[in-house]
Amino acid sequence: MWYIYILLCSDNSLYTGATNDIAKRFETHKNGKGGAYTRSHKVLKIIHKEKFKSKSEALKREAEIKSWTRKKKLKSLKLKI
């Protein structure tokens, strides 16, 4: 299984990523060893996740969500911050 996830960072920004192991990836981000963005924006929590059967599906959805504005992410995914 593959997942996309959205993290809330300490400066109230959002980070979207994809992985096949959410718990491990979240710990990597929290420890400052994830993506470049999360190394400079402290990660607080996972606020959204979706499951996919393939890596390809997950990466397509990740790209779609990353193209959205913050406002659209909050509204379309009904995110509570």
HELIX and SHEET records of a PDB file:
HELIX    1   1 ILE A   22  LYS A   30  1                                   9    
HELIX    2   2 ALA A   36  SER A   40  1                                   5    
HELIX    3   3 LYS A   55  SER A   67  1                                  13    
HELIX    4   4 ARG A   70  SER A   76  1                                   7    
SHEET    1   A 3 LEU A  14  THR A  19  0                                        
SHEET    2   A 3 TRP A   2  CYS A   9 -1                                        
SHEET    3   A 3 VAL A  43  PHE A  52 -1                                        
END                                                                             
